[in-house]
C-alpha cells in the first residue's frame, strides 16, 4: 500500500466499508484506515480508540507502551524498534495482526465504552 493512501472521501483499501466517523471529529483518515484494514471491524476501531484516543503513531503511554495501539517495547521489541514503526500504514497493520492473533490489549476491556463514539454512513 503506498504511503499516500489517504483519499479524502473514499474507501482506502476496502470499498465495501462505509465512511466511519468519530463523534465531534471531522472524517479522520487513520480511523478510516484502521476500519478498512480490519475488514470493517468496529470492535477493532473501538479497541484502538481505547488505547490511543488521539490516533497518533508516536504517543507514549504511562507504561511506556507506544503508538496507535500502545505496543509494549518489552513484549514486542521487533515491532517498536522496526524502522517503519512510525509509518501509519505499517503501524495500523501491525496492530491488526496483533489483534487477530489474540494479543491482550487494555483497550479490549473498554470496547463497551468507546464503541459508541463511532458512526458510519452507508
N, C-alpha and C positions, 0 to 999 in steps of 0.2 A: 504494500500500500504506500503510495507516495506521501511525502511529508506535507504536501499541500492538499490534504484530504478534506478540507473544510468548505464544502459548498454552503452557501448561506441559507438556502431554503429547500434543500432536497435531501433525500436519503444519502448517507455516506457510503455504507457498504451493503446495506440490505434495503432495497426499495420497498419491501413488504412492511417495514417498520414505519409507523406514522411519526410525525414530529413529536418530540417529548419536551415538556416544559416543566421547570421548577417554579413553584408559586413565588411571585414577586421578582422573578428574574426574566430578562429577555431570553430568546432562544439561545441556548448555550451549546456550543459545538462539541465540547468534551463530553457533556452529558449525553448528547445525541450519539456520539461515537461509542460510548460505553453501552448504550441501549442497543445499538445495532450489532456491535461485535459479540454481544451476548445472545443474539438471536431474539431480541425484543424482550429480554427478561427484566421486568420491572423490579423483581426482588434483588437482582444484581446491582441495579442502579441505586436502590434504596440502601443496600449494604455499603456501597461506595460513599453515598451521602453521609451515612453514619460515621464512616472512617474519616472523611475529609470533606466537610460541607463547603469548603471554598473551591474545591475542584482544581487544586494546583499541584503540579508534579513535584514541587520542591518543599512542600510542607513537612516540618518535623514535629512529631507529636511529643507529648510529655514523657513517653517511654523511649524516645529516640527512634521510633519507627518513622518511616519516611515515605512520602509520595502520595499518589491518589488514593491508594487503598492501605496506606500505612504498613508497608512491608517491613518486617524486622530484619535489620542488618545482622543480627545474631543468628537467626534461623535461616535466612535466605541471602547470605552474602553474595552468592553468584548472581543475584538479581540486583541488589542495591549497589554493587560495585561494577556492574556492567557499563561499558562506555555509552550505551544507548539509553541508560536509565532515565535521563531527563527528556527523552523524546516521548511526546504524549502518546502517539500511536503505539509505540513499543510498550510503554508502561501500562496502558489500558489492556493490551493483550496479555501481559504477564498477570495482571490482576484477574483477568478472565480465566486464564489457565489455572491459577491457584484456587479460584472459586470452584472450577469444575472438578478438581481433584479432591475437594473437600477440606481445604485448608481452613483452619479455625480463625475467624475474624471477629473482633469485638463488634463490628457493625452487624453481624448476623443476629446478635441478641437484640438489636434495636431496629430491625426492619419494620416492626409494627408501628414504630414512632415516625420513621422517615418516609415510608411508602406513600403516605397521604400528601406529601409535598409535591408530588408529580402528577401531571395530567397529559393526555395525548389528544390529538385531533386526527381522526381518520379521514 
